[in-house]
Amino acid sequence: MAHPLRNPSFRLLFLGRSISAIGDAVVPAALALAVLRATGSTGALAVVLAAAVVPRLLLLPFGGVVADRFDARRVALLADLVRCATQVAVGVELLGGDPSLSTVVVASALGGIASAFAIPTASPLVAGTVEPADRQRANALMGITANTSRLAGPALAGALIWAAGPGWAFILDGASFALSATLLALVRVRHVPVPRRSVLADLRHGFGEVRARDWFWTSLLGHGVWNGAAAVLMTLGPAVAIDRLGGETTWVLLLQAGAIGMLTGSLLAGRVRLHRPVLLANLGLACYAAPLFLLAVAAPAPAVIVAYAVALTALGYLNPVWETVVQHHFPPEVLARVTSYDWLVSLGAMPLGYALAPLAADAFGAPVPLAVAGLLVLASCAGTALVPGVRRLTWPATPHPQPAEPAALR
């Protein structure tokens, strides 16, 4: 079994994704600071963030259809070029010294649209460049670089903003997308043509593939609840940490411990192959209930931090394993659509958590929504063990075949 990085196409793909991940990790801090400097309004920041999130959620299923129909590499390349243009436009606007909020909102919306088409291409790109036996390690490498970027991103953003201002963070992100697109142009990816149907028929076909696998759609429900609970923790956790667990330092340490846990989980995923991957990974996700419960009772800070690190280690392990299982058990010509439904459930649950958490905290106090979120995570993730497909699913002896003819390479 060869190391995935010995594969020239995957090496180019990995390098491009790594570079764009670093650029993306810098932007959140720069965006928040830039909008608040320009407007002094958290409401304005919410509008900018919503401008990216709403079109992304609405268009994700269509992004999956387009990626399956027209070749994931081409769709990802075009999406990178669009995101390059939007990030550079925002950067130039900020460097001008008097940024227009409307320009930033429009650029965020265009970037959100592009990401709706880019996100479903991730799994087909790996599956189309790496042989089945090497995919778990390849997905783990993708997870490692993403989590390393999340760990280093805030520090890099702070240094860049301090030295040159937030505008240059967006210019850097735009340059990273340009370089990623250049590398994607050199990648050779296997592509299985999809029969010509209507968009609605393609959506139904993709949904039918999801519905036919009880291990997949029940796990998706658990993953969606997990993401909604994560939004609750991110909304209420800072106040609990500051008011009852020792201050801002506790919250920062918790976030850093989680980032380290995610990276550790990705490293484990490259080395450990579980016989019942979905069952054990979902049980690992159920560990996220622990930091929610501990925050609800204001347990000692070290206990909360350790529990959060363990829970994020489980998430870091699950992500590459889940990607690999999906690539093995679904036909390659529907991977983008399946991935789009996966992300739609996960991303769609987070705004719900963000919206409900403060309302519930105002009505009942922060401990109640934190404890309820913990119970929901425990029930939904551990509850998948009751599903026959989840218990029985193992690695298939023969994954779905990939096209081997040179003519199928793009």
Long-range contacts (C-beta under 8 A, 24 or more apart in sequence): 1-133, 1-134, 2-134, 3-134, 3-137, 4-130, 4-134, 4-137, 4-138, 4-141, 5-141, 7-129, 7-130, 7-134, 9-129, 9-187, 9-188, 9-189, 10-126, 10-129, 10-130, 10-138, 12-183, 12-184, 12-186, 12-187, 13-125, 13-126, 13-129, 13-183, 13-184, 13-187, 14-138, 14-141, 14-142, 14-145, 15-183, 16-179, 16-180, 16-181, 16-182, 16-183, 16-184, 16-187, 17-142, 17-145, 17-146, 17-180, 18-145, 18-149, 19-176, 19-179, 19-180, 19-183, 20-80, 20-173, 20-176, 20-177, 20-179, 20-180, 21-145, 21-146, 21-149, 22-149, 22-152, 22-153, 22-156, 22-176, 23-87, 23-172, 23-173, 23-174, 23-175, 23-176, 23-177, 24-149, 24-153, 24-173, 24-176, 25-149, 25-150, 25-152, 25-153, 25-154, 25-156, 25-157, 26-153, 26-156, 26-157, 26-160, 26-169, 26-172, 26-173, 27-87, 27-157, 27-169, 27-170, 27-173, 28-153, 28-157, 29-153, 29-154, 29-157, 29-158, 29-161, 29-169, 30-157, 30-160, 30-161, 30-166, 30-169, 30-170, 31-166, 31-170, 33-161, 33-166, 34-94, 34-99, 34-104, 34-166, 34-167, 35-101, 35-104, 37-166, 38-94, 38-99, 38-101, 39-101, 44-101, 47-101, 47-105, 48-101, 48-104, 48-105, 48-108, 49-108, 51-105, 51-106, 51-108, 51-109, 51-112, 52-108, 52-109, 52-111, 52-112, 52-115, 53-112, 53-347, 53-351, 54-109, 54-112, 55-109, 55-112, 55-113, 55-116, 56-112, 56-113, 56-115, 56-116, 56-119, 56-347, 57-116, 57-344, 57-347, 57-348, 57-351, 58-116, 59-113, 59-116, 59-117, 60-116, 60-119, 60-120, 60-340, 60-341, 60-343, 60-344, 60-347, 61-203, 61-206, 61-337, 61-340, 61-341, 61-344, 62-116, 62-117, 62-199, 62-203, 63-116, 63-117, 63-118, 63-119, 63-120, 63-336, 63-340, 64-120, 64-206, 64-336, 64-337, 64-338, 64-339, 64-340, 64-341, 65-199, 65-202, 65-203, 65-206, 65-336, 65-337, 65-340, 66-117, 66-336, 67-117, 67-120, 67-121, 67-124, 67-336, 67-337, 67-340, 68-120, 68-124, 68-194, 68-202, 68-206, 68-333, 68-334, 68-335, 68-336, 68-337, 69-194, 69-202, 71-189, 71-191, 71-410, 72-120, 72-121, 72-124, 72-125, 72-128, 72-189, 72-191, 72-335, 72-336, 73-121, 73-125, 73-128, 73-184, 73-187, 73-189, 73-191, 73-410, 74-410, 75-117, 75-118, 75-121, 76-118, 76-121, 76-125, 76-184, 77-181, 77-184, 77-185, 78-117, 79-114, 79-115, 79-117, 79-118, 79-121, 80-114, 80-118, 80-177, 80-178, 80-180, 80-181, 80-184, 81-177, 81-178, 81-181, 82-110, 82-111, 82-113, 82-114, 83-111, 83-114, 83-115, 83-118, 83-174, 83-177, 84-174, 84-175, 84-177, 84-178, 84-181, 85-110, 85-174, 86-110, 86-111, 86-114, 86-174, 87-111, 87-170, 87-171, 87-173, 87-174, 87-177, 88-170, 88-171, 88-174, 88-175, 90-167, 90-170, 91-167, 91-168, 91-169, 91-170, 91-171, 91-173, 91-174, 92-167, 92-171, 93-167, 94-165, 94-166, 94-167, 94-170, 95-165, 95-167, 95-168, 95-171, 119-339, 119-340, 119-343, 120-336, 120-337, 120-339, 120-340, 120-343, 121-336, 122-323, 122-339, 123-323, 123-326, 123-327, 123-335, 123-336, 123-338, 123-339, 124-189, 124-191, 124-332, 124-335, 124-336, 124-339, 125-187, 125-189, 126-323, 126-327, 127-190, 127-327, 127-332, 127-335, 127-402, 128-189, 128-190, 128-191, 128-332, 128-402, 129-187, 129-188, 129-189, 129-190, 131-402, 132-327, 132-328, 132-399, 132-402, 135-323, 135-324, 135-327, 135-328, 136-269, 136-270, 136-273, 136-320, 136-321, 136-324, 137-270, 139-269, 139-319, 139-320, 139-321, 139-323, 139-324, 139-327, 140-266, 140-267, 140-269, 140-270, 140-271, 140-320, 141-270, 142-320, 142-323, 143-262, 143-265, 143-266, 143-269, 143-316, 143-319, 143-320, 144-263, 144-266, 144-267, 144-270, 146-266, 147-259, 147-262, 147-263, 147-265, 147-266, 147-316, 148-263, 150-259, 150-262, 151-256, 151-259, 151-260, 151-262, 151-263, 188-409, 188-410, 189-409, 189-410, 190-332, 190-402, 190-403, 190-404, 190-408, 190-409, 191-403, 191-408, 191-409, 191-410, 192-331, 192-332, 192-333, 192-402, 192-403, 192-408, 193-333, 194-333, 202-337, 203-337, 205-334, 205-337, 206-334, 206-337, 206-338, 206-340, 206-341, 207-337, 207-341, 209-330, 209-331, 209-334, 209-337, 209-338, 210-338, 210-341, 213-329, 213-389, 214-387, 214-388, 214-389, 214-390, 215-278, 215-384, 215-387, 215-389, 215-390, 215-392, 215-393, 216-326, 216-329, 216-338, 216-389, 218-384, 218-387, 218-389, 218-390, 219-278, 219-282, 219-322, 219-384, 219-390, 220-341, 220-342, 220-345, 220-346, 221-345, 221-380, 222-282, 222-285, 222-380, 222-381, 222-383, 222-384, 223-285, 223-342, 223-345, 223-346, 223-381, 224-345, 224-346, 224-348, 224-349, 225-349, 225-376, 225-377, 225-380, 225-381, 226-285, 226-288, 226-315, 226-377, 226-380, 226-381, 227-346, 227-347, 227-349, 227-350, 227-353, 228-349, 228-350, 228-352, 228-353, 228-373, 228-376, 229-288, 229-292, 229-353, 229-373, 229-374, 229-376, 229-377, 230-288, 230-350, 230-353, 231-349, 231-350, 231-351, 231-352, 231-353, 231-354, 231-357, 232-292, 232-353, 232-356, 232-357, 232-369, 232-370, 232-373, 233-291, 233-292, 233-295, 233-370, 233-373, 234-354, 235-353, 235-354, 235-357, 235-358, 236-295, 236-357, 236-358, 236-361, 236-366, 236-369, 236-370, 237-295, 237-370, 239-366, 240-295, 240-298, 240-366, 240-370, 241-295, 241-301, 241-304, 244-298, 245-298, 245-300, 245-301, 245-304, 246-301, 250-301, 250-304, 250-305, 253-301, 253-305, 254-291, 254-304, 254-305, 254-308, 257-305, 257-306, 257-308, 257-309, 257-312, 258-308, 258-309, 258-311, 258-312, 259-312, 260-309, 261-308, 261-309, 261-310, 261-311, 261-312, 261-313, 261-315, 261-316, 262-312, 262-313, 262-315, 262-316, 263-316, 264-313, 264-316, 265-312, 265-313, 265-314, 265-315, 265-316, 265-317, 265-318, 265-319, 266-316, 266-317, 266-319, 266-320, 268-313, 268-316, 268-317, 269-316, 269-317, 269-319, 269-320, 269-321, 270-320, 272-317, 273-395, 274-321, 275-394, 275-395, 276-391, 276-393, 276-394, 277-321, 277-322, 277-324, 277-325, 277-393, 277-394, 277-395, 278-321, 278-322, 278-325, 278-384, 278-390, 278-393, 279-384, 279-385, 279-390, 279-391, 279-393, 281-314, 281-317, 281-318, 281-321, 281-322, 282-318, 282-381, 282-382, 282-384, 282-385, 282-390, 283-381, 283-382, 283-385, 284-314, 284-315, 284-317, 284-318, 285-311, 285-314, 285-315, 285-318, 285-377, 285-381, 286-377, 286-378, 286-381, 286-382, 287-311, 287-314, 288-314, 288-315, 288-374, 288-377, 288-381, 289-374, 289-375, 289-377, 289-378, 290-374, 292-370, 292-371, 292-373, 292-374, 292-377, 293-370, 293-371, 293-374, 295-370, 296-366, 296-367, 296-368, 296-370, 296-371, 296-374, 297-367, 298-367, 325-393, 325-395, 327-399, 328-395, 328-396, 328-399, 328-400, 329-393, 329-396, 329-399, 329-400, 330-400, 331-400, 332-400, 332-402, 332-403
